[in-house]
Amino acid sequence: MAEITIRKAPGKWTVRSGGAILGETNNALELLEGDKDPVIYFPRNDIAMAFLDRTDKVTHCPGKGDATHFSIVNKSSVTANAVWSYEDPIQAVAEIKDHLAFYPVESVKVEQI
């Protein structure tokens, strides 16, 4: 199993989809896992949850636990299962609880601003 490192992501981060700003935060976390690309986790309180619709999809990661998924719903489109969250992560990565991460799909832009 790859080693997981979590640190505060420097600066301010934003996530957008379909022209809508879903969230902006100075409190993002950066999760590094093995040789995978870093993943930015946004505090749930900094995301416009009205745009997110929880789905039935659940995935399991041995190093993090079970992830619930959300689709992004806005006026122009639905991006299915584009967001995940560890509602009850394993103890080693407890700080990602109440955070959301976004798949790098074409309609979703996560960037440092």
N, C-alpha and C positions, 0 to 999 in steps of 0.2 A: 504494500500500500504506500502510495506517495506521501511524503511529508507535507503537511498543510501549515502555512504560515498566514496569520491574519494581522494586518496593521492598519492604522488609520491612513486612508488615502489622502495625499496632500492636496490642498486647494479646494476649489468648489466644483461640484459635479452636477450635471443635468442629464435628464433622460427625456426624449421626445418621441412621439409616434404620430404619424398622420397629421403633422402640423401642430399637434397639441403638446404643450409641455406637461409631462406627467409628474415631474418633480425636480427639485433643486435642493442641494444640501452641501453644507460644509462638514458634515459628519459621516461621509461615506467610509466604508471599510474596503480594503483591497485584500482579496484572498488569493494566495499563491499555492498551487498544488502541482508538485512535480514539474514537468516541462510544459504544462498547459499554459495558455494565455491567462494573465491575471483577470480575475472577475471582480467587478465593483458591486458591492452590496449597499443599497440605499436604506436608511432607516424608514420603516413603514410610515412613521409620522410625517415624513417629508414627501410622500407620494400621494397623488390625488387618487385615492382608492375608488372613487366613483367610476373611474375609467377601467377598473379591473373587475373581472368576473371570474370567480373561482370555478375551476373545472374538476372533473373526477380523476384527472391524471395524477398519479403519484409515482415518483421514481425513488430508487434507493441508492445511496452512496455509502460504502462501508466506512468511510472516514467522516461522514457528516450526518447520516441518518436518512429519514424519509423526507422528500421534498414535495410539498403541495404546489399545484400550478394554477396560473390565472391566465385568461385571455385578455387582451387589450381591446376594449370596445370604444370606438368613437364614431362620430357622425358618418364618416366615409368608409369605415372598414372594421373588420374584426381580425385581429392577429391571434390565432389560436395558440394557447399554451406557450406564450412568449415570455412569461414571468414565472420565477419559482421562488419558494421560500421554505426554509427549514423551521417549522413551527415549534418543533421540540428536538433541536439538534443534540448530538452526543456531546458529552461534557467537554471534550477537548476543543470543540469549536463553538462553545456556548455563546460567544459574543455575536454570532450571526443571527441569533434568535431575534424576531421582530424586524428583520431586514428582508429586502427583496432584491433579486438579481434578474437581469434581462438577457435573453438569448440574443446573440449578435445576428439578428435577421435584418433583411433589407429595410423594413419599415420602422425599425427601432434604432435610435441613435443615442448612445451613451457617450458623453464627452466631458472632458475637463474644460472649464470656462475661466 
